[in-house]
Amino acid sequence: MTAAAPLRATAPARVATSRRYVLCRPDHFEVAYAINPWMDPATPVDRPRALAQWEILRAVLEDHGHSVETVPCEPGLPDMVFAANSGIVIGGHALSARFAHPERAAEGPAFHRWFAARELRSLAPASETNEGEGDFAFAGHRILAGVGFRCSLSAHAEVERYFDLPVVSLELVDPRFYHLDTALMVLDDTTIAYYPAAFSPAARDVLTTLYPDAILADENDALSFGLNGVSDGHHVFLDPGATNLIAALRARGFAPIPVDMSELRKGGGGVKCCVLELHTRRDTPPPHSPA
């Protein structure tokens, strides 16, 4: 009698969906101040290299079927390239950001003006301090939100009211990962990857409950800004240095697309920091006005 072959687990088929992204060219990018652990004004910035890396990112996103809109960078706002911090847009409703540090405060109104020229269902400036998709991650039927460094629980409440979606608050405890998008990446509506040590024990318990099958990144993945990536449900655009995370993504049926953003990382940002997504949503109820 022939022995039966062992069953082999297969990764689920992943489906990419076309996304709408917003980017801002790093025409004025530099590290002129230090407002996060990654920034060092004494370290020279190669702006032509930063521009070249940004152009590659834009081309890669477009080559994979996504639309990209570009916001003009304004002089004196070197961190405007990190468009993910500009706000949150879900189902045509937009809440523009209110930055924590005075060095970036003018970015909020600059991006708000750009949003105001778009065809949106609604637009409001945030009343509470929040740095857009740096702090908030849309995950299908909920919004995951970081708290502890740049964003407060009152901002979480404002976002929950405005978008009429439940917000899950997650405490960040490592100053190297001051924004949620440096420690957690939404891969599809039901799958995330994250670095556990960036979160408090209570936040880790919440994530384990909500996402028992999450991909867990290690410290090298996190320090390489591998979790600061963008997923279309199949392709995952992320830093090439996150080698273990890249292997884990492949094993789970995702297609990692390495994109080097090392020059922009001098400002504390990677792939995701440079990309704001204009999220779609099946149900788009009118939002509540910010308090």
FENNOR-V79088 format. One record per residue. N is the residue number from 1. RES is the residue in three letters. SS is DSSP state (h for helix, s for strand, l for the rest). PSI is psi in whole degrees, -180 to 180 (NA if undefined). D_CENTER is the distance of its C-alpha to the mean C-alpha in Angstrom with 1 decimal. Layout:
n->N res->RES ss->SS psi->PSI d_center->D_CENTER
n->N res->RES ss->SS psi->PSI d_center->D_CENTER
This chain:
n->1 res->MET ss->l psi->130 d_center->54.9
n->2 res->THR ss->l psi->130 d_center->51.6
n->3 res->ALA ss->l psi->141 d_center->48.8
n->4 res->ALA ss->l psi->141 d_center->45.7
n->5 res->ALA ss->l psi->142 d_center->42.7
n->6 res->PRO ss->l psi->145 d_center->39.9
n->7 res->LEU ss->l psi->139 d_center->37.1
n->8 res->ARG ss->l psi->123 d_center->33.9
n->9 res->ALA ss->l psi->137 d_center->30.6
n->10 res->THR ss->l psi->144 d_center->28.5
n->11 res->ALA ss->l psi->144 d_center->24.8
n->12 res->PRO ss->l psi->152 d_center->24.0
n->13 res->ALA ss->l psi->128 d_center->23.7
n->14 res->ARG ss->l psi->144 d_center->20.1
n->15 res->VAL ss->l psi->123 d_center->19.8
n->16 res->ALA ss->l psi->141 d_center->17.5
n->17 res->THR ss->l psi->144 d_center->17.2
n->18 res->SER ss->l psi->133 d_center->17.0
n->19 res->ARG ss->l psi->160 d_center->13.9
n->20 res->ARG ss->s psi->121 d_center->13.8
n->21 res->TYR ss->s psi->153 d_center->11.4
n->22 res->VAL ss->s psi->129 d_center->11.9
n->23 res->LEU ss->s psi->163 d_center->12.2
n->24 res->CYS ss->s psi->122 d_center->14.5
n->25 res->ARG ss->l psi->140 d_center->17.0
n->26 res->PRO ss->l psi->50 d_center->17.5
n->27 res->ASP ss->l psi->-28 d_center->21.1
n->28 res->HIS ss->l psi->20 d_center->21.5
n->29 res->PHE ss->l psi->133 d_center->19.1
n->30 res->GLU ss->l psi->168 d_center->20.8
n->31 res->VAL ss->l psi->90 d_center->20.6
n->32 res->ALA ss->l psi->-8 d_center->23.2
n->33 res->TYR ss->l psi->173 d_center->22.3
n->34 res->ALA ss->l psi->110 d_center->20.7
n->35 res->ILE ss->l psi->9 d_center->18.4
n->36 res->ASN ss->l psi->164 d_center->16.5
n->37 res->PRO ss->l psi->-13 d_center->18.1
n->38 res->TRP ss->l psi->-16 d_center->16.9
n->39 res->MET ss->l psi->133 d_center->18.7
n->40 res->ASP ss->l psi->102 d_center->22.4
n->41 res->PRO ss->l psi->-19 d_center->24.2
n->42 res->ALA ss->l psi->-13 d_center->27.0
n->43 res->THR ss->l psi->120 d_center->25.1
n->44 res->PRO ss->l psi->145 d_center->25.6
n->45 res->VAL ss->l psi->130 d_center->22.8
n->46 res->ASP ss->l psi->92 d_center->23.8
n->47 res->ARG ss->h psi->-41 d_center->22.5
n->48 res->PRO ss->h psi->-37 d_center->24.0
n->49 res->ARG ss->h psi->-40 d_center->22.2
n->50 res->ALA ss->h psi->-43 d_center->18.8
n->51 res->LEU ss->h psi->-41 d_center->19.8
n->52 res->ALA ss->h psi->-43 d_center->20.9
n->53 res->GLN ss->h psi->-40 d_center->17.7
n->54 res->TRP ss->h psi->-42 d_center->15.7
n->55 res->GLU ss->h psi->-37 d_center->18.4
n->56 res->ILE ss->h psi->-44 d_center->18.1
n->57 res->LEU ss->h psi->-48 d_center->14.4
n->58 res->ARG ss->h psi->-45 d_center->15.5
n->59 res->ALA ss->h psi->-41 d_center->18.5
n->60 res->VAL ss->h psi->-43 d_center->17.0
n->61 res->LEU ss->h psi->-44 d_center->14.7
n->62 res->GLU ss->h psi->-38 d_center->17.9
n->63 res->ASP ss->h psi->-23 d_center->20.1
n->64 res->HIS ss->l psi->17 d_center->18.3
n->65 res->GLY ss->l psi->13 d_center->19.1
n->66 res->HIS ss->l psi->148 d_center->16.2
n->67 res->SER ss->s psi->144 d_center->17.0
n->68 res->VAL ss->s psi->124 d_center->15.6
n->69 res->GLU ss->s psi->150 d_center->16.5
n->70 res->THR ss->s psi->130 d_center->16.8
n->71 res->VAL ss->s psi->130 d_center->17.1
n->72 res->PRO ss->l psi->136 d_center->19.9
n->73 res->CYS ss->l psi->135 d_center->19.3
n->74 res->GLU ss->l psi->140 d_center->21.7
n->75 res->PRO ss->l psi->143 d_center->24.0
n->76 res->GLY ss->l psi->0 d_center->23.6
n->77 res->LEU ss->l psi->74 d_center->19.8
n->78 res->PRO ss->h psi->-23 d_center->18.7
n->79 res->ASP ss->h psi->7 d_center->15.0
n->80 res->MET ss->h psi->-22 d_center->14.6
n->81 res->VAL ss->h psi->-26 d_center->13.2
n->82 res->PHE ss->l psi->72 d_center->9.8
n->83 res->ALA ss->h psi->-23 d_center->9.5
n->84 res->ALA ss->h psi->-26 d_center->6.1
n->85 res->ASN ss->h psi->-4 d_center->8.3
n->86 res->SER ss->h psi->-23 d_center->11.0
n->87 res->GLY ss->s psi->-167 d_center->10.9
n->88 res->ILE ss->s psi->131 d_center->10.4
n->89 res->VAL ss->s psi->117 d_center->12.4
n->90 res->ILE ss->s psi->123 d_center->13.8
n->91 res->GLY ss->l psi->32 d_center->17.2
n->92 res->GLY ss->l psi->0 d_center->18.1
n->93 res->HIS ss->s psi->133 d_center->17.8
n->94 res->ALA ss->s psi->138 d_center->15.8
n->95 res->LEU ss->s psi->111 d_center->15.5
n->96 res->SER ss->s psi->157 d_center->15.0
n->97 res->ALA ss->l psi->159 d_center->13.9
n->98 res->ARG ss->s psi->109 d_center->16.5
n->99 res->PHE ss->l psi->151 d_center->15.8
n->100 res->ALA ss->l psi->-35 d_center->17.2
n->101 res->HIS ss->l psi->141 d_center->19.0
n->102 res->PRO ss->h psi->-27 d_center->21.7
n->103 res->GLU ss->h psi->-27 d_center->20.7
n->104 res->ARG ss->h psi->3 d_center->17.7
n->105 res->ALA ss->h psi->-38 d_center->19.4
n->106 res->ALA ss->h psi->-14 d_center->20.6
n->107 res->GLU ss->h psi->-35 d_center->17.1
n->108 res->GLY ss->h psi->-57 d_center->17.0
n->109 res->PRO ss->h psi->-35 d_center->20.2
n->110 res->ALA ss->h psi->-47 d_center->19.6
n->111 res->PHE ss->h psi->-35 d_center->16.6
n->112 res->HIS ss->h psi->-41 d_center->18.6
n->113 res->ARG ss->h psi->-39 d_center->21.4
n->114 res->TRP ss->h psi->-44 d_center->19.5
n->115 res->PHE ss->h psi->-39 d_center->18.3
n->116 res->ALA ss->h psi->-24 d_center->21.9
n->117 res->ALA ss->l psi->-3 d_center->23.2
n->118 res->ARG ss->l psi->165 d_center->21.3
n->119 res->GLU ss->l psi->96 d_center->22.8
n->120 res->LEU ss->l psi->153 d_center->21.0
n->121 res->ARG ss->l psi->-37 d_center->22.6
n->122 res->SER ss->s psi->157 d_center->21.8
n->123 res->LEU ss->s psi->135 d_center->20.2
n->124 res->ALA ss->s psi->149 d_center->20.4
n->125 res->PRO ss->s psi->143 d_center->19.4
n->126 res->ALA ss->l psi->139 d_center->18.1
n->127 res->SER ss->l psi->-32 d_center->21.1
n->128 res->GLU ss->l psi->155 d_center->19.3
n->129 res->THR ss->l psi->121 d_center->17.0
n->130 res->ASN ss->s psi->148 d_center->13.3
n->131 res->GLU ss->l psi->53 d_center->10.6
n->132 res->GLY ss->h psi->-136 d_center->8.8
n->133 res->GLU ss->h psi->-2 d_center->5.2
n->134 res->GLY ss->h psi->-37 d_center->5.5
n->135 res->ASP ss->l psi->-23 d_center->8.0
n->136 res->PHE ss->s psi->138 d_center->7.7
n->137 res->ALA ss->s psi->116 d_center->6.6
n->138 res->PHE ss->s psi->125 d_center->9.3
n->139 res->ALA ss->l psi->53 d_center->11.4
n->140 res->GLY ss->l psi->-78 d_center->14.4
n->141 res->HIS ss->l psi->10 d_center->16.9
n->142 res->ARG ss->s psi->168 d_center->15.1
n->143 res->ILE ss->s psi->125 d_center->12.1
n->144 res->LEU ss->s psi->139 d_center->11.1
n->145 res->ALA ss->s psi->134 d_center->11.1
n->146 res->GLY ss->s psi->146 d_center->11.4
n->147 res->VAL ss->s psi->147 d_center->14.8
n->148 res->GLY ss->l psi->-28 d_center->16.9
n->149 res->PHE ss->l psi->-55 d_center->15.9
n->150 res->ARG ss->l psi->-8 d_center->14.2
n->151 res->CYS ss->l psi->147 d_center->14.5
n->152 res->SER ss->l psi->166 d_center->17.7
n->153 res->LEU ss->h psi->-30 d_center->18.9
n->154 res->SER ss->h psi->-33 d_center->20.5
n->155 res->ALA ss->h psi->-37 d_center->17.2
n->156 res->HIS ss->h psi->-43 d_center->16.2
n->157 res->ALA ss->h psi->-40 d_center->19.7
n->158 res->GLU ss->h psi->-45 d_center->19.2
n->159 res->VAL ss->h psi->-40 d_center->16.1
n->160 res->GLU ss->h psi->-43 d_center->18.0
n->161 res->ARG ss->h psi->-45 d_center->21.0
n->162 res->TYR ss->h psi->-44 d_center->19.5
n->163 res->PHE ss->h psi->-5 d_center->17.8
n->164 res->ASP ss->l psi->46 d_center->20.4
n->165 res->LEU ss->l psi->145 d_center->18.1
n->166 res->PRO ss->s psi->136 d_center->18.3
n->167 res->VAL ss->s psi->128 d_center->15.8
n->168 res->VAL ss->s psi->115 d_center->15.8
n->169 res->SER ss->s psi->132 d_center->15.8
n->170 res->LEU ss->s psi->119 d_center->14.9
n->171 res->GLU ss->s psi->127 d_center->16.5
n->172 res->LEU ss->s psi->138 d_center->15.0
n->173 res->VAL ss->l psi->-7 d_center->18.1
n->174 res->ASP ss->l psi->116 d_center->17.4
n->175 res->PRO ss->h psi->-18 d_center->17.0
n->176 res->ARG ss->h psi->-24 d_center->15.5
n->177 res->PHE ss->h psi->69 d_center->12.3
n->178 res->TYR ss->l psi->-21 d_center->12.4
n->179 res->HIS ss->l psi->148 d_center->8.8
n->180 res->LEU ss->h psi->-37 d_center->7.6
n->181 res->ASP ss->h psi->-1 d_center->4.4
n->182 res->THR ss->h psi->-12 d_center->7.5
n->183 res->ALA ss->l psi->-8 d_center->9.5
n->184 res->LEU ss->s psi->139 d_center->8.2
n->185 res->MET ss->s psi->129 d_center->6.9
n->186 res->VAL ss->s psi->124 d_center->8.3
n->187 res->LEU ss->s psi->-38 d_center->10.9
n->188 res->ASP ss->s psi->-173 d_center->13.0
n->189 res->ASP ss->l psi->-20 d_center->14.5
n->190 res->THR ss->l psi->1 d_center->16.3
n->191 res->THR ss->s psi->134 d_center->14.7
n->192 res->ILE ss->s psi->165 d_center->12.1
n->193 res->ALA ss->s psi->144 d_center->12.1
n->194 res->TYR ss->s psi->165 d_center->12.1
n->195 res->TYR ss->l psi->106 d_center->14.3
n->196 res->PRO ss->h psi->-40 d_center->17.0
n->197 res->ALA ss->h psi->-13 d_center->18.4
n->198 res->ALA ss->h psi->-13 d_center->15.5
n->199 res->PHE ss->s psi->156 d_center->16.5
n->200 res->SER ss->l psi->160 d_center->19.8
n->201 res->PRO ss->h psi->-39 d_center->22.3
n->202 res->ALA ss->h psi->-41 d_center->22.1
n->203 res->ALA ss->h psi->-38 d_center->18.3
n->204 res->ARG ss->h psi->-37 d_center->19.0
n->205 res->ASP ss->h psi->-42 d_center->21.8
n->206 res->VAL ss->h psi->-47 d_center->19.7
n->207 res->LEU ss->h psi->-39 d_center->17.2
n->208 res->THR ss->h psi->-38 d_center->20.3
n->209 res->THR ss->h psi->-46 d_center->21.9
n->210 res->LEU ss->h psi->-34 d_center->19.2
n->211 res->TYR ss->l psi->70 d_center->18.0
n->212 res->PRO ss->l psi->-20 d_center->21.2
n->213 res->ASP ss->l psi->20 d_center->20.3
n->214 res->ALA ss->l psi->153 d_center->16.9
n->215 res->ILE ss->s psi->125 d_center->16.5
n->216 res->LEU ss->s psi->122 d_center->16.9
n->217 res->ALA ss->l psi->154 d_center->15.8
n->218 res->ASP ss->l psi->180 d_center->18.3
n->219 res->GLU ss->h psi->-40 d_center->18.2
n->220 res->ASN ss->h psi->-42 d_center->18.5
n->221 res->ASP ss->h psi->-46 d_center->15.4
n->222 res->ALA ss->h psi->-45 d_center->13.4
n->223 res->LEU ss->h psi->-23 d_center->15.3
n->224 res->SER ss->l psi->3 d_center->14.7
n->225 res->PHE ss->l psi->30 d_center->10.9
n->226 res->GLY ss->l psi->-32 d_center->11.2
n->227 res->LEU ss->l psi->-11 d_center->8.6
n->228 res->ASN ss->l psi->60 d_center->6.0
n->229 res->GLY ss->l psi->177 d_center->6.6
n->230 res->VAL ss->s psi->132 d_center->6.8
n->231 res->SER ss->s psi->141 d_center->9.7
n->232 res->ASP ss->l psi->16 d_center->12.4
n->233 res->GLY ss->l psi->-19 d_center->14.3
n->234 res->HIS ss->l psi->-58 d_center->16.3
n->235 res->HIS ss->s psi->138 d_center->15.0
n->236 res->VAL ss->s psi->115 d_center->12.1
n->237 res->PHE ss->s psi->117 d_center->11.3
n->238 res->LEU ss->s psi->172 d_center->11.0
n->239 res->ASP ss->l psi->137 d_center->13.1
n->240 res->PRO ss->l psi->-17 d_center->16.8
n->241 res->GLY ss->l psi->-12 d_center->17.6
n->242 res->ALA ss->l psi->67 d_center->16.1
n->243 res->THR ss->h psi->-42 d_center->19.4
n->244 res->ASN ss->h psi->-39 d_center->19.7
n->245 res->LEU ss->h psi->-41 d_center->16.4
n->246 res->ILE ss->h psi->-43 d_center->17.2
n->247 res->ALA ss->h psi->-41 d_center->20.6
n->248 res->ALA ss->h psi->-39 d_center->19.4
n->249 res->LEU ss->h psi->-45 d_center->17.2
n->250 res->ARG ss->h psi->-43 d_center->20.3
n->251 res->ALA ss->h psi->-24 d_center->22.5
n->252 res->ARG ss->l psi->11 d_center->20.6
n->253 res->GLY ss->l psi->3 d_center->21.0
n->254 res->PHE ss->l psi->161 d_center->17.7
n->255 res->ALA ss->s psi->97 d_center->18.0
n->256 res->PRO ss->s psi->137 d_center->16.1
n->257 res->ILE ss->s psi->99 d_center->15.9
n->258 res->PRO ss->s psi->134 d_center->15.9
n->259 res->VAL ss->l psi->118 d_center->14.8
n->260 res->ASP ss->l psi->117 d_center->16.0
n->261 res->MET ss->l psi->34 d_center->14.2
n->262 res->SER ss->l psi->-33 d_center->16.5
n->263 res->GLU ss->l psi->-39 d_center->17.8
n->264 res->LEU ss->h psi->-25 d_center->14.6
n->265 res->ARG ss->h psi->-20 d_center->14.0
n->266 res->LYS ss->h psi->-22 d_center->17.1
n->267 res->GLY ss->h psi->0 d_center->15.1
n->268 res->GLY ss->l psi->23 d_center->12.6
n->269 res->GLY ss->l psi->152 d_center->9.8
n->270 res->GLY ss->l psi->-148 d_center->9.1
n->271 res->VAL ss->l psi->-55 d_center->8.1
n->272 res->LYS ss->h psi->-39 d_center->4.3
n->273 res->CYS ss->h psi->-29 d_center->5.7
n->274 res->CYS ss->h psi->-4 d_center->8.3
n->275 res->VAL ss->l psi->116 d_center->7.1
n->276 res->LEU ss->s psi->132 d_center->7.2
n->277 res->GLU ss->s psi->135 d_center->8.4
n->278 res->LEU ss->s psi->94 d_center->11.8
n->279 res->HIS ss->s psi->144 d_center->12.2
n->280 res->THR ss->l psi->161 d_center->15.7
n->281 res->ARG ss->l psi->133 d_center->17.6
n->282 res->ARG ss->l psi->-49 d_center->21.2
n->283 res->ASP ss->l psi->127 d_center->22.5
n->284 res->THR ss->l psi->73 d_center->21.7
n->285 res->PRO ss->l psi->152 d_center->23.9
n->286 res->PRO ss->l psi->134 d_center->24.4
n->287 res->PRO ss->l psi->161 d_center->22.2
n->288 res->HIS ss->l psi->147 d_center->23.9
n->289 res->SER ss->l psi->146 d_center->24.2
n->290 res->PRO ss->l psi->149 d_center->22.5
n->291 res->ALA ss->l psi->NA d_center->25.1
